[in-house]
């Protein structure tokens, strides 16, 4: 499957790691960002198949960005990758129909979530 992805995480090393790994596995990364406001802007500009997003970020949390992106396209595939694996976070993501992968993560999980 040839999905296009944007990656948004406030940790630049995580963004770089995701980008390198996804591209090595044939997944096209069409944009990267480091905060929630940029996530929404990137989604509007690039219209990716998948949004890979952190939850705890400055300048608009992942939750804020997810809601805004879902207002644009309610069917978009969003995968939240976060160190915040509290019950309330998992519950909110479930209500938003967002797949959650807790940090630390296995990179194969990310590939599987994008392709399925």
C-alpha positions as CSV (number, residue, x, y, z in Angstrom):
1,X,0.0,0.0,0.0
2,X,1.3,3.4,-0.8
3,X,0.1,5.8,1.9
4,X,1.1,9.4,2.2
5,X,1.8,10.5,5.8
6,X,2.4,13.7,7.8
7,X,4.3,13.3,11.1
8,X,3.7,15.8,13.9
9,X,5.6,15.5,17.3
10,X,7.3,18.2,19.4
11,X,10.4,16.0,19.6
12,X,12.6,16.5,16.5
13,X,14.5,13.3,17.0
14,X,11.2,11.3,17.0
15,X,10.1,13.1,13.8
16,X,13.4,12.3,12.1
17,X,13.3,8.7,13.3
18,X,9.7,8.2,12.0
19,X,10.5,9.8,8.7
20,X,13.6,7.7,8.1
21,X,11.9,4.5,9.1
22,X,8.7,5.1,7.1
23,X,10.6,6.1,4.0
24,X,12.8,3.0,4.3
25,X,9.6,1.0,4.3
26,X,8.2,2.6,1.2
27,X,5.8,5.0,3.0
28,X,5.8,8.5,1.5
29,X,6.3,11.2,4.2
30,X,4.9,14.4,2.7
31,X,5.2,16.8,5.7
32,X,6.5,17.1,9.2
33,X,5.7,19.5,12.1
34,X,6.3,20.1,15.7
35,X,3.0,21.4,17.2
36,X,-0.7,21.2,17.0
37,X,-1.3,24.3,14.9
38,X,1.2,23.2,12.3
39,X,-0.5,19.8,12.2
40,X,-3.8,21.3,11.1
41,X,-2.1,23.6,8.6
42,X,-0.1,20.7,7.1
43,X,-3.2,18.6,6.8
44,X,-5.0,21.3,4.9
45,X,-2.1,21.8,2.6
46,X,-0.9,18.3,2.0
47,X,-4.1,16.2,2.4
48,X,-2.3,13.0,3.5
49,X,-3.8,9.6,3.8
50,X,-2.5,9.2,7.4
51,X,-1.7,11.7,10.2
52,X,0.9,10.4,12.8
53,X,0.6,12.7,15.8
54,X,1.8,13.2,19.3
55,X,-0.7,14.3,22.0
56,X,1.3,16.5,24.4
57,X,2.7,19.3,22.3
58,X,3.0,23.1,22.6
59,X,0.9,25.5,20.5
60,X,-2.2,23.4,20.2
61,X,-2.3,19.9,21.7
62,X,-2.7,16.7,19.7
63,X,-6.3,16.6,20.8
64,X,-6.9,20.1,19.5
65,X,-5.3,19.2,16.1
66,X,-7.2,15.9,15.8
67,X,-10.6,17.6,16.3
68,X,-9.7,20.3,13.8
69,X,-8.5,17.8,11.2
70,X,-11.6,15.6,11.7
71,X,-13.8,18.7,11.1
72,X,-12.0,18.9,7.7
73,X,-12.3,15.2,6.9
74,X,-14.2,12.9,9.3
75,X,-12.8,9.8,7.6
76,X,-9.1,10.6,7.8
77,X,-6.9,8.0,9.4
78,X,-5.1,9.4,12.5
79,X,-2.7,7.5,14.7
80,X,-1.7,9.0,18.0
81,X,1.7,8.1,19.3
82,X,2.2,9.4,22.8
83,X,3.9,8.9,26.2
84,X,0.6,9.9,27.8
85,X,-1.0,6.5,28.2
86,X,-3.4,7.5,30.9
87,X,-6.9,6.0,30.9
88,X,-8.5,9.4,30.2
89,X,-6.3,9.9,27.1
90,X,-7.0,6.5,25.8
91,X,-10.7,7.0,26.4
92,X,-10.7,10.4,24.6
93,X,-8.9,8.9,21.6
94,X,-11.3,6.0,21.4
95,X,-14.2,8.4,21.3
96,X,-12.5,10.2,18.4
97,X,-11.9,6.9,16.6
98,X,-8.2,7.5,16.7
99,X,-5.8,4.5,16.9
100,X,-3.4,4.9,19.9
101,X,0.2,3.6,20.1
102,X,1.9,4.3,23.5
103,X,5.5,5.3,23.7
104,X,7.9,3.6,23.8
105,X,6.7,2.0,20.6
106,X,7.8,-0.7,18.3
107,X,8.3,0.7,14.8
108,X,6.7,-2.3,13.2
109,X,3.5,-1.3,15.1
110,X,3.6,2.0,13.3
111,X,3.9,0.4,9.9
112,X,1.1,-2.0,10.6
113,X,-1.2,0.8,11.8
114,X,-0.5,2.9,8.7
115,X,-1.1,0.0,6.3
116,X,-4.2,-1.5,7.9
